[in-house]
């Protein structure tokens, strides 16, 4: 059914004018916000994956290890493949396909060929790629989402601008440019999440991305379960701050610096012992917010 040796399509769903939403774990996924958003969509509306990109040529399995799973009385190995799921919109709206995977370690150009074949197979004319960047914004402010379009028509429709970023690129930027060269419209959406929480899943960033996705696609889904998780996240984080005066003071400086998130962390003063602060927060969340567990 496919010409790519890497793309496997089991059964192509019947799709009308679908939009493809993609996210990758890894460098472009600060706070796991992008991958969490994609996984949430799949959990809320998705079904079994209908297509995968075989991982064999693209990953170092000592870095992205296969996982042992146990389900329905059987043990099996789950490999880190890129999977594609057709979302079942509850209101019968526009068809949406979500792709989620891990940023490849090898052969990105070959990986792009498999992605292109998937785009052609489903007939997608619009791609939304999700990402998240660590920024100098405090967790007490709303997460800002910025977008860039890869052609002038999309830029005008969504009031966006082409990206002028110069520097190292992750898989999101590479795919965004690849779509442009293939003549496929693409928008990349980036959530700016606090840079002092890099090792902790940030559901607020995921929520902000999902709201923009809903506005752009008309896709409707229930955010209440995610909002409950956000409430727990904030409670635990505030408890952690009460136990770490250095981080509490640092957040206060960020709040005073600017109401708008910055592309790079720009606090007033030096971040105090970043590795130690991160370790403190990770330990706190691992213990479920109970400081008496030590």
KARA-V905715 format. One record per residue. N is the residue number from 0. SS is DSSP state (@ for helix, = for strand, . for the rest). PSI is psi in whole degrees, 0 to 359 (* if undefined). OMEGA is omega in degrees with one decimal (NA if undefined). Layout:
BEGIN
[[N | SS | PSI | OMEGA] [N | SS | PSI | OMEGA]]
END
This chain:
BEGIN
[[0 | . | 337 | 178.8] [1 | . | 157 | 176.9] [2 | . | 339 | 178.7] [3 | . | 135 | 176.8] [4 | . | 351 | -174.0] [5 | . | 336 | -179.3] [6 | = | 128 | 178.5] [7 | = | 117 | 177.7] [8 | = | 116 | -179.3] [9 | . | 305 | 179.8] [10 | . | 118 | -177.0] [11 | . | 123 | 178.8] [12 | . | 160 | 176.4] [13 | . | 110 | -172.4] [14 | . | 144 | 175.7] [15 | . | 117 | 177.0] [16 | . | 56 | -174.5] [17 | . | 154 | 168.5] [18 | = | 138 | 178.3] [19 | = | 125 | 176.0] [20 | = | 127 | -176.7] [21 | = | 147 | 175.6] [22 | = | 147 | 178.2] [23 | = | 138 | 169.2] [24 | = | 151 | 177.1] [25 | . | 218 | -168.9] [26 | . | 325 | -177.7] [27 | . | 26 | -171.2] [28 | = | 55 | -179.2] [29 | @ | 133 | -178.2] [30 | @ | 15 | -177.8] [31 | @ | 27 | -174.9] [32 | @ | 318 | -177.5] [33 | @ | 311 | -179.3] [34 | @ | 325 | 176.6] [35 | @ | 319 | 178.0] [36 | @ | 315 | -179.6] [37 | @ | 316 | 178.7] [38 | @ | 323 | 179.8] [39 | @ | 317 | 176.7] [40 | @ | 315 | -178.7] [41 | @ | 317 | 179.4] [42 | @ | 324 | -177.6] [43 | @ | 320 | -168.9] [44 | @ | 352 | -168.1] [45 | . | 178 | 177.1] [46 | . | 199 | 179.2] [47 | . | 142 | 177.7] [48 | . | 140 | 178.1] [49 | . | 349 | -179.9] [50 | = | 150 | 177.6] [51 | = | 153 | 167.6] [52 | = | 119 | -177.6] [53 | . | 133 | -174.2] [54 | . | 348 | -166.2] [55 | . | 318 | -174.4] [56 | . | 357 | -166.5] [57 | . | 349 | -172.3] [58 | . | 148 | 166.9] [59 | . | 109 | -173.7] [60 | . | 355 | 170.4] [61 | . | 345 | 176.2] [62 | . | 315 | 175.6] [63 | . | 85 | -170.7] [64 | . | 144 | 169.7] [65 | . | 151 | -175.2] [66 | = | 135 | 173.7] [67 | = | 130 | -180.0] [68 | = | 156 | 177.4] [69 | = | 118 | -176.2] [70 | = | 138 | 178.2] [71 | . | 40 | 176.3] [72 | . | 7 | -178.3] [73 | = | 142 | 175.5] [74 | = | 139 | 178.4] [75 | = | 167 | 179.3] [76 | = | 126 | 176.2] [77 | = | 119 | -178.8] [78 | . | 154 | -175.9] [79 | . | 59 | -179.8] [80 | . | 158 | 169.4] [81 | = | 125 | -175.6] [82 | = | 151 | -178.9] [83 | = | 130 | -174.6] [84 | = | 137 | 174.6] [85 | = | 122 | 179.8] [86 | = | 137 | 177.8] [87 | . | 98 | -178.8] [88 | . | 130 | -177.2] [89 | . | 338 | -178.8] [90 | . | 12 | 178.1] [91 | . | 26 | -178.6] [92 | . | 206 | -174.7] [93 | . | 141 | 177.5] [94 | . | 139 | 179.8] [95 | = | 134 | 172.7] [96 | = | 132 | 177.9] [97 | = | 130 | 174.2] [98 | = | 136 | 179.4] [99 | = | 139 | 179.9] [100 | = | 195 | 176.4] [101 | = | 140 | 177.8] [102 | . | 125 | -176.3] [103 | . | 152 | 174.3] [104 | . | 331 | -173.1] [105 | . | 160 | 165.1] [106 | . | 55 | -177.7] [107 | @ | 324 | -180.0] [108 | @ | 319 | 177.2] [109 | @ | 322 | 177.0] [110 | @ | 320 | 177.7] [111 | @ | 326 | 177.4] [112 | @ | 318 | 177.5] [113 | @ | 320 | 177.2] [114 | @ | 318 | 179.3] [115 | @ | 319 | -179.8] [116 | @ | 323 | 176.6] [117 | @ | 315 | 179.1] [118 | @ | 315 | 179.2] [119 | @ | 319 | -176.1] [120 | @ | 322 | -178.1] [121 | @ | 349 | 178.8] [122 | . | 32 | -178.9] [123 | . | 132 | 175.8] [124 | . | 351 | 178.8] [125 | = | 131 | 178.2] [126 | = | 131 | 170.6] [127 | = | 114 | 177.4] [128 | = | 132 | -175.0] [129 | = | 139 | 176.8] [130 | = | 171 | 176.3] [131 | = | 140 | -177.0] [132 | = | 142 | 175.7] [133 | = | 127 | -173.6] [134 | = | 165 | 179.7] [135 | . | 58 | -179.9] [136 | . | 139 | -179.6] [137 | . | 156 | -178.8] [138 | . | 348 | -179.7] [139 | . | 353 | 177.9] [140 | . | 155 | 176.6] [141 | . | 147 | 177.0] [142 | . | 123 | 179.6] [143 | = | 136 | 175.1] [144 | = | 123 | 176.0] [145 | = | 153 | -179.0] [146 | = | 153 | 173.1] [147 | = | 142 | -178.5] [148 | = | 150 | -177.5] [149 | . | 6 | 171.4] [150 | . | 163 | -172.9] [151 | @ | 327 | -179.1] [152 | @ | 315 | 178.0] [153 | @ | 323 | 178.6] [154 | @ | 319 | 179.8] [155 | @ | 319 | -177.4] [156 | @ | 318 | -174.9] [157 | . | 10 | 179.0] [158 | . | 51 | 179.6] [159 | . | 174 | 178.7] [160 | = | 153 | 172.6] [161 | . | 146 | 179.0] [162 | . | 136 | 175.4] [163 | . | 14 | -179.3] [164 | . | 137 | 172.9] [165 | . | 129 | -179.1] [166 | . | 188 | -179.7] [167 | . | 140 | -177.6] [168 | . | 146 | 173.1] [169 | . | 187 | -175.8] [170 | @ | 331 | 178.7] [171 | @ | 313 | 178.8] [172 | @ | 321 | 179.0] [173 | @ | 316 | 179.8] [174 | @ | 321 | 178.3] [175 | @ | 314 | 179.3] [176 | @ | 322 | 179.2] [177 | @ | 318 | 177.3] [178 | @ | 318 | 179.0] [179 | @ | 314 | -178.6] [180 | @ | 337 | 177.4] [181 | . | 359 | 179.3] [182 | . | 22 | 179.2] [183 | . | 129 | -179.2] [184 | = | 135 | -179.3] [185 | = | 144 | 174.4] [186 | = | 130 | 173.6] [187 | = | 132 | -177.9] [188 | = | 129 | -175.2] [189 | = | 123 | 173.8] [190 | = | 134 | 177.3] [191 | = | 110 | -175.9] [192 | = | 156 | -177.1] [193 | = | 129 | -176.4] [194 | @ | 345 | -179.2] [195 | @ | 7 | 176.2] [196 | @ | 47 | -172.0] [197 | . | 333 | -176.0] [198 | . | 11 | -175.7] [199 | . | 131 | 177.1] [200 | . | 127 | -176.5] [201 | . | 98 | -178.3] [202 | @ | 341 | 179.5] [203 | @ | 319 | 175.8] [204 | @ | 319 | 177.9] [205 | @ | 316 | 179.6] [206 | @ | 317 | -179.5] [207 | @ | 318 | 176.5] [208 | @ | 317 | -177.7] [209 | @ | 324 | 178.1] [210 | @ | 320 | 177.9] [211 | @ | 319 | 177.0] [212 | @ | 316 | 179.5] [213 | @ | 317 | 179.8] [214 | @ | 322 | -174.9] [215 | @ | 330 | -173.9] [216 | @ | 342 | -173.5] [217 | . | 3 | 179.7] [218 | . | 133 | -178.7] [219 | . | 136 | -179.7] [220 | . | 161 | -175.4] [221 | . | 119 | 178.9] [222 | . | 359 | -174.6] [223 | @ | 315 | 178.2] [224 | @ | 321 | 178.1] [225 | @ | 321 | 179.6] [226 | @ | 325 | 176.2] [227 | @ | 321 | 176.2] [228 | @ | 324 | 178.4] [229 | @ | 320 | 178.1] [230 | @ | 316 | 177.9] [231 | @ | 320 | 179.2] [232 | @ | 313 | -178.6] [233 | @ | 320 | 179.3] [234 | @ | 312 | -179.7] [235 | @ | 321 | -179.1] [236 | @ | 318 | 178.5] [237 | @ | 323 | 176.7] [238 | @ | 321 | 178.6] [239 | @ | 321 | 179.7] [240 | @ | 325 | 179.2] [241 | @ | 336 | -179.2] [242 | . | 357 | -177.2] [243 | . | 95 | -175.2] [244 | @ | 328 | 179.7] [245 | @ | 313 | 179.7] [246 | @ | 323 | 178.5] [247 | @ | 317 | 178.6] [248 | @ | 323 | 180.0] [249 | @ | 317 | 177.6] [250 | @ | 320 | 178.7] [251 | @ | 322 | 178.2] [252 | @ | 322 | 176.9] [253 | @ | 320 | 179.9] [254 | @ | 325 | -179.3] [255 | @ | 334 | -171.5] [256 | @ | 312 | -176.0] [257 | . | 143 | 175.7] [258 | . | 347 | -177.3] [259 | . | 141 | 178.0] [260 | . | 149 | 179.2] [261 | . | 155 | 178.9] [262 | . | 327 | 177.4] [263 | . | 153 | 178.4] [264 | . | 126 | 178.9] [265 | . | 62 | -178.8] [266 | . | 165 | 172.0] [267 | . | 106 | -177.5] [268 | . | 173 | -174.5] [269 | . | 139 | 174.9] [270 | . | 122 | -174.2] [271 | . | 117 | 172.3] [272 | . | 67 | -171.5] [273 | @ | 313 | -177.5] [274 | @ | 320 | -179.8] [275 | @ | 320 | 179.2] [276 | @ | 315 | 179.3] [277 | @ | 316 | 179.7] [278 | @ | 320 | 178.3] [279 | @ | 314 | -178.4] [280 | @ | 318 | -180.0] [281 | @ | 318 | 177.9] [282 | @ | 318 | -179.0] [283 | @ | 313 | -178.8] [284 | @ | 326 | 179.1] [285 | @ | 328 | 179.6] [286 | . | 2 | 179.5] [287 | . | 21 | 176.9] [288 | . | 10 | -179.0] [289 | . | 103 | -177.6] [290 | @ | 350 | -179.7] [291 | @ | 5 | -178.3] [292 | @ | 347 | -177.4] [293 | . | * | NA]]
END
